[in-house]
Amino acid sequence: MEAATQIAQTTHSLEVPGAVLTYDVRENASSTQPTLLMIGSPMGAAGFGTLAGFFTDRTVVTYDPRGVERSEKADPTTESTPDQHADDLHRIIAKLDGRPVDVFASSGGAINAFALVSEHPADVRTLVAHEPPAAQVLPDRCEALAAVVEMHQAYERDGFGHAMAKFIAVVSHQGTIPADFGEQPVDPAMFGLPPEDDGSREDPLFAQNLLTCTHYQPDFDALSKTSARVVIAAGVESEGTLASRAAYGVAERLGTTPHMFPSDHGGFLGGEYGQTGKPEEFARVLRQLLSC
């Protein structure tokens, strides 16, 4: 399956409480399929360019979450919660031509999508939630959450480079998180990151989403009873990592098992952010799940 030529794309803005959102619509006016909404967090619309190219037979919508890339936020130093993101998504969906929509949600976007489906079930037909970092469902939840808190503290204390180094160490770690893992020193230079602190504290990951995303407790009762079809997914090359283990934990709580996708956490990327997964194979699996 080769990506087709991109169809016409329009860009829109939407004012919501505390933010102005930017979203893109790749419209296929002749399609009878539900609109496909692709979401990440804090990753924005730019991360879905390649994947969207494999779905030109339907309308595809991507967006930048509040405080990310083109979307503005009144105070970029404050946290954004999954419930706020869910309300933002609900307002975008209300602007589209008809609902329910299908949703492919990656990473933190999957956490936000759980809140969306729990609070606005009529908005979504099928949700494919790929590797949600739902640390609350892990058997080592206390250690994992402590490591996340240490990342945030490193950001506040030492800046982006030190926090990101700890972030990479944690999300790439295989297996359970040791009790003191977050406290262990990590040299930013190991990952090509700057050790200097530029004084900024507006990074969308660390300032706005890290704590609220990983600490979010999905409403499993609502997710089990929702009219939307909820599909949990994981990458075949992500086995043992926090996000993959969380996907298995969420699936178990919902009485199911994860559907496996090619590659890893960024398997749908086709060069965006310097990362390349297996987007063609990834899109094929996603299409099959959405056609069920």
LINUR-V557943 format. One record per helix or strand. SS is the DSSP state (A for helix, B for strand). FROM is the first residue (numbers start at 1). LEN is the number of residues. If there is no record, write none. Layout:
# LINUR-V557943
ss:SS from:FROM len:LEN
ss:SS from:FROM len:LEN
This chain:
# LINUR-V557943
ss:B from:9 len:8
ss:B from:19 len:8
ss:B from:36 len:4
ss:A from:45 len:8
ss:B from:60 len:5
ss:B from:72 len:2
ss:A from:82 len:14
ss:B from:101 len:6
ss:A from:108 len:12
ss:A from:121 len:3
ss:B from:124 len:7
ss:A from:135 len:3
ss:A from:141 len:18
ss:A from:160 len:12
ss:A from:181 len:3
ss:A from:188 len:4
ss:A from:204 len:11
ss:A from:220 len:6
ss:B from:229 len:7
ss:A from:242 len:12
ss:B from:259 len:3
ss:B from:270 len:1
ss:A from:272 len:3
ss:B from:276 len:1
ss:A from:279 len:12
